[in-house]
Amino acid sequence: MGESAADSSSQSQSFLKRHWEEYKEFWGERFSILDNYSRFIKRDQPLPSWSSSDVDEFVAADPVHGPTLRTAREAAKYSAAGSVIGAVSTAAVAWKYSRSPHGAALSFGAGAVFGWTFGQEFANHWLQLYRLDTMAAQVKFLEWWEKKSAGRA
């Protein structure tokens, strides 16, 4: 009787373990960004800051990933512009109709988030980011910057 209880316990553990592995694999595929960037984030010494001239140098040096990185950086400008427009416009409307400082502040924050999202979607379609592998370009840039900054040290 003790063995059957132990057998059912091991079967339930294998059942849970099996489902945990499937769950981990499922979400691991969707958050592969964590695997791609973890070696740059989890460093003993962080990478030094780079400037736009460093990015321009990479764009000129890498004919495959350089233009993709330039396009991704341009898309971030669209998102930032959308964020500013969304924040100011929603805060202005909230202030006009309610004269509530906390309502205007909350709508300012919400408008910034919504504006960023709409700006990113606009950039995605306008610049056709869906055709580009922007994550690979960013990882290549970080690898390039890691080698270049190691040469400076």
ChimeraX attribute file (.defattr): number of C-alpha atoms within 10 A of each C-alpha:
attribute: neighborCount
match mode: 1-to-1
recipient: residues
	/A:1	6
	/A:2	6
	/A:3	8
	/A:4	9
	/A:5	10
	/A:6	11
	/A:7	12
	/A:8	11
	/A:9	12
	/A:10	12
	/A:11	12
	/A:12	12
	/A:13	12
	/A:14	12
	/A:15	11
	/A:16	12
	/A:17	12
	/A:18	12
	/A:19	12
	/A:20	12
	/A:21	10
	/A:22	12
	/A:23	11
	/A:24	11
	/A:25	12
	/A:26	11
	/A:27	10
	/A:28	13
	/A:29	11
	/A:30	9
	/A:31	11
	/A:32	11
	/A:33	12
	/A:34	12
	/A:35	11
	/A:36	14
	/A:37	14
	/A:38	11
	/A:39	10
	/A:40	16
	/A:41	12
	/A:42	9
	/A:43	9
	/A:44	7
	/A:45	8
	/A:46	10
	/A:47	14
	/A:48	10
	/A:49	8
	/A:50	10
	/A:51	9
	/A:52	8
	/A:53	9
	/A:54	14
	/A:55	17
	/A:56	14
	/A:57	12
	/A:58	21
	/A:59	19
	/A:60	13
	/A:61	12
	/A:62	16
	/A:63	10
	/A:64	11
	/A:65	22
	/A:66	21
	/A:67	18
	/A:68	22
	/A:69	26
	/A:70	17
	/A:71	18
	/A:72	22
	/A:73	15
	/A:74	13
	/A:75	22
	/A:76	15
	/A:77	16
	/A:78	21
	/A:79	25
	/A:80	18
	/A:81	17
	/A:82	24
	/A:83	25
	/A:84	17
	/A:85	19
	/A:86	25
	/A:87	24
	/A:88	18
	/A:89	17
	/A:90	23
	/A:91	23
	/A:92	17
	/A:93	14
	/A:94	20
	/A:95	18
	/A:96	11
	/A:97	9
	/A:98	12
	/A:99	12
	/A:100	12
	/A:101	12
	/A:102	13
	/A:103	15
	/A:104	23
	/A:105	17
	/A:106	16
	/A:107	22
	/A:108	25
	/A:109	18
	/A:110	17
	/A:111	23
	/A:112	25
	/A:113	19
	/A:114	19
	/A:115	25
	/A:116	24
	/A:117	18
	/A:118	17
	/A:119	23
	/A:120	22
	/A:121	17
	/A:122	16
	/A:123	22
	/A:124	19
	/A:125	11
	/A:126	10
	/A:127	15
	/A:128	12
	/A:129	17
	/A:130	10
	/A:131	10
	/A:132	17
	/A:133	13
	/A:134	19
	/A:135	16
	/A:136	14
	/A:137	21
	/A:138	20
	/A:139	17
	/A:140	17
	/A:141	20
	/A:142	16
	/A:143	14
	/A:144	15
	/A:145	19
	/A:146	15
	/A:147	11
	/A:148	12
	/A:149	14
	/A:150	11
	/A:151	8
	/A:152	6
	/A:153	5
